[in-house]
Amino acid sequence: MSNRTTENLFKTNAIRVAPADTPFWYTSGKFGPFYINTHFLIKDEGVANDVLRIIEDECAADKEKAPKIIFEVLDRQYNGSETYRDVIEELVEVASRYDFDFISGGERRDFFFSMLVAHLMDKPHLTIYKDLSTTYTDSDFNPLNVPITGKTGLHIADLITEASSYERAWVPAIRDVSASINNTIAVVDRHQNGAAVLRGLGITMETLTGVDKALFDEALSKGYIDNAQYDLVIKFLENPDKYMKDFVASHPTFIEDQIKLGGKNAERAKLALEKGFVS
């Protein structure tokens, strides 16, 4: 575990622990008592959300031009944020141990980390969009009109939970352009079976830090969370599935209420039911 990355996650408020009755939904359709906004490492929540809106707007506007515009925004932040420089430099250090032809990153939050690493390592970048389309650029994010067939990518991600985005989107997109992927690096591993899923896809994983008891021991000792929040987190870490079932048992209208809210809450609640995480 990287103490530097862990400290910066707390420093930028990138790790949040929910109130007892309001768990966070995850992409996989599961929910839990804490959430990690890894992109806050760029400086703070305000800057992170401003950059995220730019990424969303540019991806929706012109996918060929988007990578360069997004990179230029990120590069300005890299030159002005100590926490962002720390994490990018550490990712470059780890990535330098691997053999690959290009770096890939997936829409949206992966871009915060994959683009700067590709630039600093002078490697092409494969920008992967949610619809699985891609844009291939050089390390300065100018379009590359060269074959990617047979090349090997290194995917750099913000966060790995159960690797559902890899399974659903990033790996298929890379293979759809006749390239391959053997390794991935992420800033944070949530230790929720992501490594096993990636192994099934033929991919090894390395991360800068992980979500485990030691991380929250540190959070409690430094006053980032209170004892009640700590207890909820530890129960979740010990058995995420039991945490969810116990929560639904003690909050019997939770799933129904989430569906009534509509939007992403409803989507995640329906996914939880569909996958049998709750009943």
Secondary structure, 3 states (H helix, E strand, C coil): CCHHHHHHHHHCCCEEECCCCCCEECCCCCEECEEECHHHHHCCHHHHHHHHHHHHHHHHHCCCCHHHHHHHHHHHHHCCCHHHHHHHHHHHHHHCCCCCCEEEEECCCCHHHHHHHHHHCCCCEEEECCCCCEEEECCCCCECCCCCCCCEEEEEEEEECCCHHHHHHHHHHHHHCCCEEEEEEEEEECCCCHHHHHHHCCCEEEEEEECCHHHHHHHHHCCCCCHHHHHHHHHHHHCHHHHHHHHHHHCCCHHHHHHHHCHHHHHHHHHHHHCCCCC
